[in-house]
Amino acid sequence: MKDKHSSEVIYALADYKQLVLAYRSKYAELVKSLAFWKTSLVWLCAFTAFFVLVVIFWLLESGKDLNSNKKNTETLNLQVNAVSEKLARTEDELFRAREELKKKEDLVKNLEKNISTASRKLLEKLLAEQEESASN
């Protein structure tokens, strides 16, 4: 019976040894897997941090550009307003100048008519005087 009992102990020890080896290999696989995921997590965190920094930098730069563009737009609006006001003043001056020119043209036409009428009257008077002097 001792032999049978010792052979059972030997089989039990062999089974135990196989279980220990299986657990060791399973433990080694889990350690490898854990190391892989830890490394992956570190790289993922590093990539995420880099991405966040890039996005923050981009937002700050676009904010600066936006402020710069806003200032440029305000400056351009002021310049457009100034040009519009100058154009309005120039149009008013042009309108007044046209009215004044029209009045002067009317005066010149009247003067030409008056000169023409006066010239004709003088010419008629001279002709009449010449005829009188020629008749005398």
C-alpha positions in Angstrom: 0.0 0.0 0.0 2.9 2.1 0.5 3.8 1.8 -3.1 0.4 2.7 -4.1 0.3 5.7 -1.8 3.7 6.8 -2.9 2.8 6.6 -6.6 -0.4 8.7 -5.9 1.8 11.3 -4.2 4.2 11.2 -7.1 1.3 11.7 -9.5 -0.2 14.4 -7.3 3.2 16.2 -7.2 3.5 15.9 -11.0 0.1 17.3 -11.4 0.9 20.1 -9.0 4.2 20.8 -10.9 2.2 21.0 -14.1 -0.3 23.4 -12.5 2.5 25.6 -11.2 4.2 25.6 -14.6 0.9 26.5 -16.3 0.3 29.3 -13.8 3.9 30.5 -14.3 3.5 30.6 -18.1 0.0 32.3 -17.7 1.6 34.8 -15.2 4.4 35.5 -17.7 1.9 36.1 -20.5 -0.2 38.4 -18.3 3.0 40.3 -17.3 3.9 40.7 -21.0 0.4 41.8 -21.8 0.4 44.2 -18.9 3.7 45.6 -20.1 2.4 46.0 -23.6 -0.7 47.9 -22.4 1.3 50.1 -20.1 3.6 51.0 -22.9 0.6 51.6 -25.2 -1.0 53.7 -22.6 2.1 55.8 -22.2 2.4 56.3 -25.9 -1.3 57.1 -26.2 -1.0 59.7 -23.3 2.1 61.2 -25.0 0.3 61.4 -28.4 -2.8 62.9 -26.7 -0.7 65.5 -24.8 1.1 66.4 -28.1 -2.2 66.7 -29.9 -3.7 68.9 -27.2 -0.7 71.1 -27.2 -0.9 71.5 -31.0 -4.6 72.3 -30.8 -4.0 74.9 -28.0 -1.2 76.5 -30.0 -3.4 76.6 -33.1 -6.2 78.1 -31.2 -4.0 80.8 -29.7 -2.5 81.6 -33.1 -5.9 81.7 -34.8 -7.1 84.0 -31.9 -4.2 86.3 -32.6 -5.0 86.2 -36.4 -8.6 86.8 -35.6 -7.8 89.9 -33.5 -5.4 91.1 -36.2 -8.0 90.5 -38.9 -10.6 92.3 -36.7 -8.3 95.3 -36.3 -7.6 95.3 -40.1 -11.3 95.2 -40.8 -12.0 98.1 -38.4 -9.2 100.1 -40.1 -10.6 99.3 -43.5 -14.1 100.3 -42.4 -12.8 103.6 -41.2 -11.0 104.2 -44.4 -14.1 103.3 -46.4 -16.2 105.7 -44.3 -13.6 108.4 -44.9 -13.6 107.8 -48.6 -17.4 107.7 -48.7 -17.6 111.0 -46.9 -15.0 112.6 -49.2 -17.0 111.2 -52.2 -20.2 112.7 -50.9 -18.5 116.1 -50.4 -17.0 115.9 -53.9 -20.4 115.1 -55.4 -21.9 118.1 -53.7 -19.2 120.3 -55.0 -19.6 118.9 -58.5 -23.4 119.5 -58.3 -22.8 123.1 -57.1 -20.2 123.6 -59.8 -22.6 122.3 -62.5 -25.3 124.7 -61.3 -22.9 127.6 -61.3 -21.7 126.7 -64.8 -25.2 126.5 -66.1 -26.0 129.9 -64.6 -22.8 131.3 -66.2 -23.7 129.7 -69.6 -27.2 131.3 -69.4 -25.6 134.6 -68.6 -23.1 134.2 -71.5 -26.0 133.4 -73.9 -27.9 136.5 -72.7 -24.8 138.6 -73.1 -24.3 137.2 -76.6 -27.9 138.0 -77.4 -27.6 141.5 -76.0 -24.3 142.0 -77.8 -25.8 140.7 -81.0 -28.9 142.9 -80.6 -26.7 145.9 -79.6 -24.4 145.3 -82.5 -27.2 145.0 -84.9 -28.7 148.2 -83.6 -25.4 150.0 -83.8 -24.9 148.6 -87.3 -28.4 149.8 -88.3 -27.7 153.2 -86.8 -24.4 153.4 -88.6 -26.0 152.4 -91.9 -28.7 154.9 -91.3 -26.2 157.6 -90.6 -24.2 156.7 -93.7 -27.3 156.8 -95.8 -28.1 160.2 -94.4 -24.6 161.4 -95.0 -24.7 159.9 -98.4 -28.0 161.6 -99.2 -26.8 164.9 -98.0 
